[in-house]
Amino acid sequence: MYRALHYARSARDAHRASPPLFQTLTASQSSIHNRNQSFLYRALCSSPASSSSSSSISDAEFRKYLGYFALLLGCGAATYYSFPFPQDAKHKKAQLFRYAPLPDDLHTVSNWSGTHEVLTRVFLQPENLGELEKIVADANEKQQKIRPVGSGLSPNGIGLQRGGMVNLALMDKVLEVDKEKKRVRVQAGIRVSQLVDSIKEHGLTLQNFASIREQQIGGIVQVGAHGTGARLPPIDEQIISMKLVTPSKGTIEVSKEKDPELFYLARCGLGGLGVVAEVTIQCVERQELVEHTFVSNIKEIRKNHQKWLAENKHVKYLWIPYTDTVVVVQCNPVSRWRGPPKFKPKYTKDDALQQIRDLYHDSLKKYSVAETVLESNEPDINVFSFTELRDKLLALDPLNKDHVIKVNQAEADYWRKSEGYRVGWSDEILGFDCGGQQWVSETCFPAGTFKKPNMKDLEYLEELKQLIEDEEIPAPAPIEQRWTARSQSAMSPASSPDEEEIFSWVGIIMYLPTNDARQRKEITEEFFSYRHLTQTQLWDKYSAYEHWAKIEVPKDKEELAMLQMRLRKRFPVDTYNKARRELDPNKILSNAVIDKLFPQLESS
């Protein structure tokens, strides 16, 4: 208190003796700052020389403000010593409203849709098997996470791990081609597109394809990816043998002959049993396909469904919500047609796109978007593809049901005017432009046998479309429906001991056509509400389980416990966890998704 009084009196005396002393503030300081300083000094240093009658009042004011100053000083000291800075931070200069830069060694890794992202300092890319073996051995010794991550195409980011990741993009060679047996041995980091281009000179190709060609072979196998065709199994079924680099047992080769139980478990092992280093794949002869695209409706599909599944090598349906339109895409070898079909389309490409272009122009006016601004920043509208136009339309009002319905109707018109045939090699024909960034939930459920489809697949879609309309969900198109034969891989959603059983795969979608964080958050919330409705109304009824690359881990503990129990009913979770403990006891290949879906009891 004495020291505070001494400081106050010194300030007062200095003010009396030399008023200009307090006017040495620099020109860059504001007048507000000057007024605040002036007020403080007047409060602490009021002169008693005005008159003898006001002396007692001035002294009272002085004591009052002196008390305030002492209280403030005491509170500051108490706060400082109650919550001390770290020793190395006490003398650092404060910098307000500035963010610290990210370290140079910090990598940002996200999935393709930007729905999941991690920051990590450990992102390793070995160039050969020896380097990979050393990485895995060192990580196991240090108990350092190195989750295998492929191309990052999985909507749920199943390959991401903040602790560290290993990517095989530099291990992308074709190692051996056996033209007679139609088999190829490749490094697991090779992309589907690279593999197909590399083996076409040998007259070979893959039996089936997923929608996107940029997956790494190791990733596409591990999550149970698939194409379409009731006689064609998921892609993991094409694998003859695999070389796994495991934390506890080093490099092992698994096949049906050497270790069938582990082979069928690891073939769709979600990256949790070992890093897939090499894969031997059963291929087929390269062939041209004829793709036939036409528009149908539920009545016609019910009538022809069984025949279409049996007669077409590849078939899929694209359902358009809030319309009666179903786009049917059938693909068969050219030889079945005795040459390419003779067909002259009724409409040009521009004709097919005209309605959606018109809707885009009308929507810009409705939502008061200045076309001059758009024209200055974007190419001419006529250069956009259909999927790009759809993204731009949805971005204007993605959660407005009426707006989404108009976009869906324009899409139905586009497909109606795009009916016809296309001829090309299978790797060119079987791809599909899925559009831009998106949320996807895809389920797989049994649909009877090849000879006797149970029609549950059509019932599922009819109920789903009705649910969308009843709940007024702003559901964009398409809802994609495909089929596969069974898989012998124990962890595949299409796993079955019955070789005649077929499975239907149904994907619902919501696009993320904007980079605006608020809008993306709102779309995400709406999508998870949409997904939750399908889960509660349809999944148990049809024994449907989500694709491993699209399953999302619930945040709610009760929902997570129910999901864990549900997975145990369908998959050999205990067997899978036992293999994890044996091959990866320190769980260096795992992440939150794997650990939460398949929790391991400490006592087990």
QUILINGI-V336569 format. One line per field, one symbol per residue. phi: phi as a letter, one per 20 degrees, with the letter a starting at -180 (. if undefined). psi: psi as a letter, one per 40 degrees, with the letter a starting at -180 (. if undefined). burial: # if it has 16 or more other C-alpha atoms within 10 Angstrom, else .. A space follows every 10 residues. Layout:
phi=???
psi=???
burial=???
//
This chain:
phi=.fffffffff fffffffbgf gedeffffef ffffffffff fffecgeeef affeffffff ffffffffff ffffffffff eecffggedf dfffcflcef ffgfeeedcc egemecbcdb edcdcfdbff ffffgfffff felefbgfce emefgemfee bffqbccdge dcdeeacdff elccdcffef egffffffdf femdbffbce fdeeffgfff ffdmfbdbqf ddfgfffeee bbddedfedm ecddbffebg fffffffcel medrefdccd dedcffbecd eddbecbfff fgfdgfffff edfcbbdded gmceecedcd cbgggfelog febdffceff ffefffffff fffgffelef ffffffdcff gfeffgffff gfffffafde gfffffffff fgfgffedfq cbdafgfefe fbfenegaec ccdcbfcndf fcfemffffg fffffffgff elffefeeee cccbffdeff effdfafefe fdcddcddbb edecefffff fffffffffg ffffffecff fdlecfgfec fdefefffff fffffffffd cfffffffff ffebfelfee bffffefcfd fffe
psi=dddddddddd dddddddgde defeiideii dddddddddd ddddfhheed iddedddddd dddddddddd dddddddddd edgiiideed eihihifhhh iiidehhhhi ideeehiihi ehhhgieidd dddddddddd defhhghhhb efehdefeei hddiihhfde gfihdihgdd efiihiieeh iddddddded eefiiidiia dheeiidddd ddefiibihe ehiiddeehd iihhhiddea hihiidddgd dddddedgef eeeihhdihh hhaihhiiih hhhihaiddd dddedddddd ehdhiihhhh ieiehhhhhh hiidddefii ihhhidiidd ddeddddddd ddddddefhh ddddddeiii deeiiddddd ddddddgdeh dddddddddd ddddddeeia ihhiidedde ihheaaiihh hhihiifaid dgheeddddd dddddddddd efhghiiihh hiiiaiiehd ehefhiehee iiiihhhiih igeiehdddd dddddddddd dddddddddd defhiihdee hhhidhdddd dddddddddd igdddddddd dddgdefdei addddddgih hde.
burial=.......#.. .#..#..... .......... .......... #.#####... .......#.. .#..##..## .......... .......... .......... ......#.## #######.## .#####..#. .##.###.## ..######## ########## #########. ####..#... .######### ######..#. ...####### #.######## ########## ########## ########.. #.###..... .######### ########## ####.##### ######.#.. #....#.### .######### ##..###### ####.....# .......... .######..# ..#....... .......... .....#..## ######.##. #.######## ########## #.##.##.## ....#.#### ########## ..#...##.# #..##.##.. ..######## ########## ######.... ########## ####....## ..##.###.# #.###..##. .#.####### ###......# ..##.....# ..#..##.## #.######## #.##..##.. ....
//
